Amino acid sequence: MSDYDFDDCVSIANRPDKNLQGYVKSKLVDISLTNIEIKKPRSKNNPEDDVVQTVFKFSFIVKGKKEDIKMSRITGTKISTDVRHIKGKGRGTGEIHEYNALTQICLNLGIFKKEDIVDDKEELLIKSLKKAVESVNEENSIYLKSKLETSEKSNDFENISISSIQLIDKF
């Protein structure tokens, strides 16, 4: 006989609660500046140290099948007014502009508007992001639906897809 209690050890895994279209409901509960360490490959000829980089961390609570799941997305700290990619290129209809990760997530979360993403409104963009960093918390969340995407490093790890974020009513 084993020293372990079967019922305490074995359970069903929690997973995100996706609807038929593949969307999950979640809420943004925190935006913060944080430092991460970026590992650099070392060799005898290149003994370069790891680099510490300041990034934005967007923390989400995603509705799960059994209980809520914490997820986060990390972006750089530079807002860019340059379009990084245009989806649906054609005759002008249906074109979707994509920006760098920070700009795109702020746009999709409603932190600033597309018409404000121009060089002469940089101060407004920074002010809007600062206001969001100071105001978003558990009691003052931004509610959204999004799809999940798998990480490039691991096919098992899913996270919020920035490009699919859509604002929704409180749930």
C-alpha positions in Angstrom: 0.0 0.0 0.0 1.2 3.5 -0.9 1.6 6.4 1.5 -0.2 8.7 -0.9 -4.0 9.4 -1.0 -5.2 8.8 -4.6 -7.9 11.5 -4.4 -5.4 14.1 -3.2 -2.9 13.4 -5.9 -4.9 12.9 -9.1 -7.2 15.5 -10.7 -8.3 16.9 -14.1 -6.1 19.6 -15.6 -7.5 23.1 -15.7 -7.4 24.8 -19.2 -8.7 28.0 -20.7 -12.5 28.0 -21.4 -12.6 28.6 -25.2 -15.9 29.3 -27.0 -16.7 27.7 -30.3 -14.8 30.4 -32.3 -11.7 29.7 -30.1 -11.9 32.9 -28.0 -11.3 33.1 -24.2 -12.7 35.8 -21.9 -10.2 37.5 -19.6 -9.5 40.7 -17.9 -6.3 42.8 -17.7 -5.6 43.4 -14.0 -2.2 45.0 -14.1 0.3 46.8 -16.3 3.7 47.3 -14.8 7.3 48.1 -15.6 9.6 45.2 -14.6 13.1 44.0 -15.3 13.9 40.7 -17.0 17.3 39.1 -17.5 18.1 38.1 -21.1 20.5 35.2 -21.3 23.4 35.7 -23.7 25.3 32.7 -25.1 28.8 32.6 -23.6 32.0 31.3 -25.2 35.7 31.6 -24.4 36.0 34.4 -27.0 32.8 36.2 -25.9 32.4 36.2 -22.1 29.6 38.8 -22.3 27.3 39.0 -19.3 23.5 38.6 -19.4 21.6 41.8 -20.0 18.9 43.2 -17.8 16.1 44.9 -19.8 13.1 46.9 -18.6 9.9 45.8 -20.1 6.1 46.2 -19.7 4.3 43.3 -18.2 0.6 43.0 -19.0 -1.1 40.6 -16.4 -4.3 38.9 -17.3 -6.8 36.6 -15.6 -8.3 34.2 -18.1 -11.5 32.2 -17.4 -10.6 28.6 -17.1 -12.7 25.4 -17.2 -12.2 24.8 -13.4 -10.6 28.0 -12.1 -9.2 31.3 -13.4 -5.7 31.2 -15.0 -3.0 33.9 -14.7 -1.2 34.8 -17.9 1.0 37.7 -18.8 2.5 39.3 -22.0 5.7 41.1 -22.0 6.5 44.0 -24.5 9.2 46.5 -25.0 8.9 50.0 -23.7 8.9 51.9 -27.1 5.7 53.1 -28.6 6.1 53.1 -32.4 4.1 55.2 -34.9 5.5 53.1 -37.7 3.3 50.3 -39.1 5.3 47.1 -38.8 3.1 45.0 -41.0 0.0 45.4 -43.2 -2.4 42.5 -43.4 -4.8 42.1 -46.3 -2.9 44.3 -48.7 -4.9 45.1 -51.7 -7.0 48.0 -53.0 -7.2 49.8 -49.7 -10.2 47.9 -48.3 -9.7 45.4 -45.5 -6.2 46.5 -44.8 -5.2 46.0 -41.2 -2.1 47.8 -39.8 0.0 46.1 -37.2 2.4 47.9 -35.0 5.1 46.7 -32.6 3.8 44.7 -29.6 3.5 47.6 -27.1 1.7 49.8 -29.6 -0.6 47.0 -30.8 -1.6 45.8 -27.3 -2.4 49.4 -26.2 -4.4 50.0 -29.4 -6.4 46.8 -28.9 -7.0 47.4 -25.2 -8.4 50.9 -26.0 -5.5 52.7 -24.2 -5.2 54.9 -27.2 -6.9 55.3 -30.6 -5.5 54.5 -34.0 -5.8 58.1 -35.2 -3.5 59.1 -32.3 -0.7 56.9 -33.5 1.1 59.6 -35.3 4.4 61.4 -34.6 3.0 64.7 -33.6 0.9 63.1 -30.9 3.7 61.2 -29.1 3.2 63.0 -25.9 -0.5 62.1 -25.8 0.4 58.4 -26.4 2.8 58.4 -23.5 0.3 60.2 -21.2 -2.4 57.7 -22.1 -0.2 54.7 -21.4 1.0 56.2 -18.1 -2.7 56.8 -17.1 -3.4 53.1 -17.8 -0.4 51.9 -15.8 -1.6 53.9 -12.9 -5.3 53.0 -13.1 -5.6 49.4 -14.2 -5.9 47.0 -11.3 -8.1 44.1 -10.0 -11.0 46.5 -9.2 -10.5 48.6 -12.4 -9.9 45.9 -15.0 -10.2 46.0 -18.8 -12.4 43.1 -20.0 -11.6 41.4 -23.3 -11.8 38.4 -25.4 -8.9 37.0 -27.4 -7.6 33.9 -29.0 -4.6 32.1 -27.6 -1.4 31.4 -29.5 1.3 28.9 -28.8 4.7 30.1 -27.8 7.5 29.9 -30.3 9.7 28.2 -27.7 7.2 25.6 -26.6 4.2 24.2 -28.5 2.5 23.3 -25.1 2.4 26.9 -23.8 -0.5 29.1 -24.8 -0.7 32.8 -24.2 -2.9 35.8 -25.1 -2.7 36.6 -28.9 -2.1 40.4 -29.0 -3.6 40.8 -32.5 -6.9 39.1 -31.6 -7.7 41.2 -28.5 -11.2 42.7 -28.6 -12.8 44.7 -25.8 -16.0 43.3 -24.2 -18.5 44.1 -21.5 -17.7 43.1 -17.9 -18.5 39.5 -17.2 
